[in-house]
Amino acid sequence: MTEPDKLLLQPRDVRFDWSALPMHWVPREPFATHVLNVLHLLLPEGERWFCEVFQQALPMITDDRLAEDVRGFIGQEAVHAEAHQGVLDHLPANGLDPQPFVDEVSWIFKRILGERPTLTVRGRQEYLIERLAMVAAIEHVTAFLGDWILNSPGLDRAEANPTMLDLLRWHGAEEVEHRCVAFDVMRHFDGRYLRRARAMVIAGPTLWIMWVKGAKFLLANDPELPRGTKPRLRDYRRAVRKGLMPGPWRTAKSMSRYFKPSYYPTQEGSTAQAVAYLAQSPAAQAAH
């Protein structure tokens, strides 16, 4: 596909009906279902935090085109948070209360990464830039996942719930669509390689730890599984073989790209493919 020219980022006011969503929306695959369900545990709080950080940075951005991209980014991330919140709100109807883990995620974003009013003016500026670098690192991960979900026929073969699949692919397409924005904002404030690399060294392992903990929580509390069910390495290997989640080598290669001095987010995914999916997504079409 030919990559399109510069896009005007805009939020799409999507709506999803979860009333008929089964607990295991990848049929007969509770492990894969819950590993992917961790997205719903992490993203609402995380993407609201993205919006708060970028709202603080926006008045200090002197590049008009970048400021326009940031406004589009904020709008898209706000809709993402609400879309995944809808799944969280539905889980108790299937007998699974996600709130204990969501509270832990909220604590990280509000207490560890939240505001620090006691800092000096210079300290607040440095802290803002550090958080912008953290967003850029996380956005690399979400762009990687977005590219994967757009190219994951294993989920179609497994007959994954079509509404959930559309949510994940609509979200993934928008992550690919705006994948350069957080990186560009970070460079606008501080283009040093060390800042970028340090943020990924922190964000990458933290995300991995939270993902493992989230999967353990969901499997242990799934009322349709034996109480205290634990994830097993063979479950992960089986899911990767079936194309139900990214494999370790593909993930490692993507993470390593971020540490190359020449890295730029266009190396992750295809804008043309993302735009093509958004043109056919049932939820995005209905919003349009």
C-alpha positions in Angstrom: 0.0 0.0 0.0 1.1 3.6 -0.7 1.5 5.5 2.6 -0.9 8.5 2.7 0.3 12.1 3.2 0.0 13.7 6.6 -3.3 12.9 8.2 -5.5 15.1 10.3 -6.0 13.1 13.5 -9.6 13.1 14.8 -11.4 11.0 17.4 -14.1 8.7 16.2 -17.1 8.5 18.6 -17.5 4.8 18.5 -20.0 2.7 20.5 -19.9 -1.0 21.4 -22.7 -3.2 22.8 -21.2 -5.7 25.3 -24.5 -7.2 26.5 -23.9 -10.5 24.6 -20.2 -10.7 25.2 -19.3 -14.2 26.7 -16.6 -14.5 29.3 -14.3 -16.3 26.9 -14.8 -14.3 23.8 -12.1 -16.3 22.1 -14.1 -19.6 22.2 -12.4 -22.4 24.2 -9.4 -20.2 24.8 -9.6 -18.7 28.3 -5.9 -18.1 28.5 -5.7 -16.0 25.3 -9.0 -14.3 26.2 -7.6 -13.1 29.5 -4.2 -12.2 28.3 -5.8 -9.9 25.8 -8.4 -8.7 28.4 -5.5 -7.2 30.4 -5.8 -4.3 27.9 -9.1 -3.4 29.5 -7.5 -3.4 32.9 -4.6 -1.1 32.0 -5.9 1.2 29.3 -8.7 3.3 30.8 -6.5 4.6 33.6 -3.4 4.7 31.4 -4.9 6.6 28.5 -6.6 9.1 30.8 -3.1 9.7 32.2 -1.8 10.2 28.7 -4.4 12.9 28.1 -3.5 14.7 31.4 0.2 14.8 30.6 -0.4 16.0 27.0 -2.9 18.7 28.2 -0.1 20.0 30.4 2.4 20.0 27.5 0.1 21.5 24.9 0.4 25.2 25.9 4.2 24.9 25.7 4.3 23.4 22.2 5.5 26.1 19.7 5.0 24.0 16.5 1.4 24.6 15.3 1.2 21.4 13.3 2.5 19.4 16.2 0.0 21.1 18.5 -2.8 20.1 16.1 -1.6 16.5 16.2 -1.6 16.6 20.0 -5.2 17.8 20.1 -6.2 14.9 17.8 -4.1 12.4 19.9 -5.8 13.6 23.1 -9.2 13.2 21.5 -8.5 9.7 20.3 -7.0 8.5 23.6 -10.0 9.8 25.5 -12.3 7.7 23.3 -10.1 4.7 23.7 -10.3 5.0 27.5 -14.1 5.1 27.4 -14.3 2.2 25.0 -12.3 -0.1 27.2 -14.1 1.1 30.3 -17.2 -0.3 28.7 -15.7 -3.8 28.8 -14.6 -3.3 32.4 -18.1 -2.3 33.3 -19.5 -5.4 31.7 -17.2 -7.9 33.4 -19.2 -8.1 36.7 -22.2 -9.2 34.7 -20.2 -12.3 33.8 -19.2 -12.8 37.5 -15.7 -11.2 37.5 -15.1 -8.0 39.4 -12.0 -6.3 38.0 -11.9 -3.5 40.6 -9.2 -4.8 42.9 -6.7 -4.9 40.0 -8.0 -1.6 38.5 -7.4 0.1 41.9 -3.7 -1.1 41.7 -3.4 0.3 38.2 -5.0 3.6 39.3 -2.5 3.9 42.2 0.4 3.6 39.8 -0.8 6.4 37.5 -2.1 8.7 40.2 0.4 8.2 43.0 3.6 7.1 41.2 3.2 9.0 37.9 0.7 11.7 39.1 1.2 15.3 40.0 3.9 16.4 42.3 2.9 19.9 43.5 5.9 20.3 45.8 8.4 20.4 43.0 10.1 23.6 41.9 9.1 25.3 38.6 12.2 23.7 37.0 11.5 20.4 38.7 7.9 20.4 37.3 9.3 21.0 33.8 11.7 18.1 34.1 9.1 15.9 35.5 6.7 16.7 32.7 9.4 15.9 30.1 10.2 12.6 31.9 6.5 11.7 31.7 6.3 12.6 28.0 9.2 10.3 27.4 7.4 7.6 29.3 4.3 8.1 27.1 6.4 7.9 24.0 7.9 4.5 25.2 4.4 3.1 26.0 3.1 4.4 22.6 5.8 2.3 20.9 4.3 -0.7 22.6 0.8 0.1 21.7 1.8 0.8 18.0 3.5 -2.7 18.0 0.3 -4.2 19.4 -1.9 -2.3 17.0 0.2 -3.5 14.0 -0.1 -7.1 15.4 -3.8 -7.0 15.9 -4.4 -5.7 12.4 -2.4 -8.7 11.1 -3.7 -11.5 13.3 -5.7 -14.0 11.3 -5.4 -16.5 14.1 -8.1 -14.6 16.0 -10.4 -14.9 13.0 -9.7 -18.6 12.7 -10.5 -19.0 16.4 -13.9 -17.3 15.8 -13.2 -14.5 18.3 -16.2 -12.4 19.2 -16.6 -9.9 16.2 -17.5 -6.9 18.4 -14.4 -7.4 20.6 -12.3 -8.0 17.5 -13.5 -4.7 16.0 -12.8 -2.8 19.3 -9.2 -4.2 19.3 -8.6 -3.5 15.6 -10.2 -0.1 15.6 -8.1 0.8 18.6 -5.0 -0.8 17.1 -5.5 1.1 13.8 -5.7 4.4 15.6 -2.6 3.6 17.6 -0.8 3.0 14.3 -2.4 6.1 12.8 -1.0 8.4 15.6 2.1 6.4 16.5 4.5 9.3 15.8 2.8 12.0 17.9 4.2 11.1 21.4 7.7 10.6 19.9 7.5 13.9 18.2 6.3 15.7 21.4 9.2 14.1 23.4 11.7 15.3 20.8 10.1 18.8 20.8 11.0 19.1 24.5 14.1 17.0 24.7 15.6 15.0 21.8 18.4 13.4 23.7 18.8 9.6 23.2 19.4 8.9 26.8 16.0 10.3 27.9 14.3 8.1 25.3 16.2 4.9 26.2 15.8 5.4 29.9 12.1 5.7 29.7 11.8 2.4 27.8 14.1 0.7 30.3 11.5 1.7 32.9 8.3 1.4 31.0 9.0 -1.9 29.1 9.6 -4.2 32.2 6.8 -2.4 34.1 4.3 -3.1 31.4 5.4 -6.7 31.2 5.1 -7.2 35.0 1.6 -5.6 35.1 0.5 -7.7 32.1 1.5 -10.9 33.8 -0.1 -9.8 37.1 -3.3 -8.9 35.2 -3.5 -12.2 33.4 -3.0 -14.0 36.7 -5.7 -12.0 38.4 -8.3 -12.6 35.6 -7.6 -16.3 35.3 -7.7 -16.8 39.1 -11.0 -15.0 39.4 -12.8 -16.3 36.3 -16.0 -18.0 37.7 -16.0 -20.4 34.7 -12.6 -21.8 35.6 -11.5 -23.7 38.7 -10.8 -21.2 41.5 -7.2 -20.0 41.5 -6.4 -21.1 37.9 -2.9 -20.1 37.0 -1.3 -19.2 33.6 1.1 -21.8 32.4 4.1 -21.4 30.0 2.6 -24.1 27.7 -0.6 -22.1 27.5 1.4 -19.2 26.2 3.3 -21.2 23.7 0.1 -22.8 22.4 -1.6 -19.4 22.0 1.4 -18.0 20.1 1.5 -21.1 17.8 -2.2 -20.5 17.0 -1.6 -16.8 16.3 -3.7 -15.6 19.3 -1.0 -13.3 20.7 2.4 -12.0 19.6 5.4 -14.3 20.0 8.4 -13.5 22.1 10.9 -12.9 19.2 8.6 -10.6 17.4 8.0 -8.6 20.6 11.7 -8.5 21.4 12.6 -7.3 17.9 10.1 -4.5 18.2 11.4 -3.4 21.6 15.0 -3.5 20.3 14.1 -1.2 17.4 13.2 1.5 19.9 16.8 1.6 21.2 18.3 2.3 17.8 19.5 5.9 17.5 17.9 6.0 14.0 14.5 4.8 15.2 11.3 6.6 14.2 7.8 5.3 14.8 7.0 4.9 11.1 9.1 1.8 11.3 6.2 0.2 13.3 3.1 -0.7 11.2 1.6 0.9 8.2 -0.5 4.0 8.1 -2.2 2.9 4.9 -3.3 -0.4 6.4 -4.6 1.4 9.5 -6.6 3.9 7.5 -8.0 1.1 5.3 -9.2 -0.8 8.4 -10.8 2.4 9.9 -12.7 2.8 6.6 -14.3 -0.6 7.1 -14.6 -1.0 10.9 -18.2 -1.4 11.8 -17.9 0.8 14.9 -15.9 3.5 13.0 -18.4 3.5 10.1 -21.3 3.8 12.5 -19.6 6.7 14.3 -18.9 8.4 11.0 
